[in-house]
Amino acid sequence: MIRKHFAGFAASALALAVSAQAFAGTVTTDGADIVIKTKGGLEVATTDKAFGFKIGGRLQADYSTFDDFYTINGNKGDAAYFRRAFIEIGGVAFTDWKYQINYDLAHNAGSAEDGYFDEASITYTGFNPVAIKVGRFDPDFGLEKATSSKWVTAPERNVGYDLMDWANGHGNGLGIQVSATAGDSLYASFGVTAKDANDADGDSSKQLNARVVFAPLHDAGNVLHFGVNFAQLEADVASYESRFRSRMGMRGVSTNGGNDAGANGHRAAIGSNIAAADAWDNDRAMAVEAAWAMGPFSLQGEYLQRKLKADTAIADREADGFYVQAAYTITGEARGYKLGKFDSIKPANKQIGAWEVFYRYDDFSVEDDTFVAATQRRGLGDVDLKTHNLGVNWYANEAVKVSAAYVKATADNYTNANGPAGVATGDDSGDGFVVRAQYAF
C-alpha cells in the first residue's frame, strides 16, 4: 500500500514538472496552493511563502591567454577552465527559516577534506529586520565581495582581495553572523568564524568581521553608497600562510576546474612564508567603500589595508591600496542595486541584450621590512602592484552573460624569474586576455 501511494505521488510530481516545462508558467494545486516556476531554475513554493525551495546554479567557463610577468619564464601561456560550476539549493521552511547550499563541482571552493562547499548555511529571520546566519559562508567584507560573482563587472575581483583573501573567505570553517537593516538605507553585520586551522592544542583560528553600509540613494540607476569594513584573524598557528599573494587579475595562472598554466604559472608571492606557531600574533584588514550610479553609468571604489602583526623579533607586514572602477551600459539599462551590493543588469531589448563597457584600475603596495637582501626577483623596499582591466560584458538575457577583458599588470621592485642571476632582472609587466561564458539559473 505504501509503495502504491508513493508511486502515485511520484507520478503526480513528475506530471507537474512536465507540465511546468511544457507551459513554462505557473501551476497551482488545490488546498494549500503550490506555485511551480521554471524561469531561472526550478522553484516550488506555497503561496503563503511559508515553505519553498529553489534548485539553480551557475556555470562560468573561462579561456585566458597571458605572457611575461604572468609566467615564470615569460613565455606565452594559456588556460581553459571552469571558474565556477555551482549547484545551488536554497529555500525557506516554517516562514522564518532559510537555508542555502552551494556546491562547487569545479573544486575552486572548499577542499577534499572539508567538502567543496561555497556555502552551506541556515538563517533565522523571525526577528525581522535582524537575521542570524550560521554555517559555512563568506563573511561580510567589501563591496565587490558582497556583489555576487555572477554580476561583478570584471571577470576577477580587485588585487586587494587577493592580498587579503582571508578577510572575506570562510576558510573551510563555520561561523555565525548577525545582520540588520534600518529602513532601506542602513545595513550592518557582525560575525565570528572558526576557521580550519588549529594551534598545537587543537584550538581553531577565530576571525571577527564587521560591516556597516549607508546608502541614502538605493534604487537601480540612482545609487549613493558608503561602507566601512573590519576583519581580524588569529595568526598564531604554525601553518599560517604569511605570504601576500596575488594572481593579478589572471586566474588562469593557477586554478582548478580544468587546465591552467601549470608549473609555469606565476602567482606573485611577496614575503617568505614564516610558518612557526610563535611568529605572528594577528592579521587585521580594513576597507572603506563608495559607489555612485546615475542611469547606465556607475562608479565605485575601495581603499583596503592589511597588517600582519608579528609576535617575535621579525617585522610586521603591511599592504594597502585602492581600486576604482567605472562602467557604462551603452544600451541604456541601469545596474541593479540591493542594499549593500550591486546586482544584475536586465536587458530591455530581448533581441540584442544589454552591452556594458568598463575600466578598473588597481594599485596596491606591500611593505615587508623582514626582507633585507635583494634577490633575482626582488629588490629592497616596497613592492607596488598595478593592474588595468578594460573590457565588455554582453548580457544576452537574464541567464546568459559573455565577458571579455584585457588585463595589463605591472610591478615595481618585483619580477618573475625570467632573466640571469642578479637583482630583479625578470619581467615586471605582463599582458593577459580572458573571455568568459556564463549561464546562471
Sequence and secondary structure as in RCSB ss.txt:
>XXXX:A:sequence
MIRKHFAGFAASALALAVSAQAFAGTVTTDGADIVIKTKGGLEVATTDKAFGFKIGGRLQADYSTFDDFYTINGN
KGDAAYFRRAFIEIGGVAFTDWKYQINYDLAHNAGSAEDGYFDEASITYTGFNPVAIKVGRFDPDFGLEKATSSK
WVTAPERNVGYDLMDWANGHGNGLGIQVSATAGDSLYASFGVTAKDANDADGDSSKQLNARVVFAPLHDAGNVLH
FGVNFAQLEADVASYESRFRSRMGMRGVSTNGGNDAGANGHRAAIGSNIAAADAWDNDRAMAVEAAWAMGPFSLQ
GEYLQRKLKADTAIADREADGFYVQAAYTITGEARGYKLGKFDSIKPANKQIGAWEVFYRYDDFSVEDDTFVAAT
QRRGLGDVDLKTHNLGVNWYANEAVKVSAAYVKATADNYTNANGPAGVATGDDSGDGFVVRAQYAF
>XXXX:A:secstr
 HHHHHHHHHHHHHHHHHHHHHH S EE SSS EEEE TTSEEEEETTSSSEEEEEEEEEEEEEEE GGGBSSS 
 EEEEEEEEEEEEEEEEETTTEEEEEEEETTS SSBTTTBSEEEEEEEEEEETTEEEEEEE      HHHHS TT
T SSSS  HHHHHTGGGG  TT EEEEEEEEETTTEEEEEEEEEEEEE TTS EEEEEEEEEEEEEEEETTEEEE
EEEEEEEEE  STT    EEE TT GGGS SSEE  GGGB  EEES     TTTEEEEEEEEEEEEEEETTEEEE
EEEEEEEEEESSSS  EEEEEEEEEEEEETT     EETTEE     S TTT EEEEEEEEEEEEEEETT  S  
SSB SS EEEEEEEEEEEEE SSSEEEEEEEEEEEEESB  S SSSSSS S  EEEEEEEEEEEE 
